[in-house]
């Protein structure tokens, strides 16, 4: 083990990296428990799993300190001691993430009422959607989703997210609006992509439309509102096949272009991302209305 090695919250890492003459059984046991607790937290993301993960991390920190004091020699195992001491910052950062998730779960429960039914009226409210997206982003929790696609005006598509019940209920709720046909409604469970914080993963209970179409329309919908927290979609089909949105995210380049725009003397006004998004929505709506107007006055030749 080298001094610049980064410790991992993994039993396998410790057993393969520890010095041959060091048992490290207590740390091994603590890491195994923490690894399982963190996996459960990622899967469930409820109050109990978050609390268990925090406790498991504290046990790792304690076990690492005991291993340094009782099993490692300051000269012989100098590098190993240096590495194990890094657990402090690693666990501190991971615990902070979990405590934020814990606070968000508590806040969500207090404001929405854990025992209250998520009514159809409530789940269609923009503020409620924003709250659920924030919950997804901060906790990594897997929630139910229903997504109705508006092919003419993607920004007007409907996304509903809930914590309770079954995803099929959201399909029925979207169908009941009369705005979407069966082939333009998809549903299942949603969660953040652990590899990319800007990507929202849809695990589909049933297919709806063509995956490339869902990705394209979903991208435009998500980017129309910054409060939705995500910028693109990843689809996991019922059979396990995966489709990812490979379209480059131009958010940064758009900001740079806007910053460089304006008069030669620098007197131009810089538009915020929200203002640019509003302009895009209005342009899309104008284009849709123009198409409808042209269609209604079309004369056969």
FENGISUL-V70832 format. One record per run of one state. SS is the DSSP state (H for helix, E for strand, L for the rest). FROM is the first residue (numbers start at 1). TO is the last residue. If there is no record, write none. Layout:
BEGIN
SS/FROM/TO  SS/FROM/TO
END
This chain:
BEGIN
L/1/10  H/11/17  L/18/24  H/25/44  L/45/46  H/47/71  L/72/77  H/78/85  L/86/86  H/87/112  L/113/119  H/120/123  L/124/125  H/126/139  L/140/142  E/143/148  L/149/153  H/154/156  L/157/157  E/158/162  L/163/166  H/167/176  L/177/181  H/182/184  E/185/193  L/194/195  E/196/206  L/207/210  H/211/223  L/224/225  H/226/228  L/229/231  E/232/236  L/237/241  E/242/244  L/245/250  H/251/260  L/261/272  H/273/296  L/297/301
END
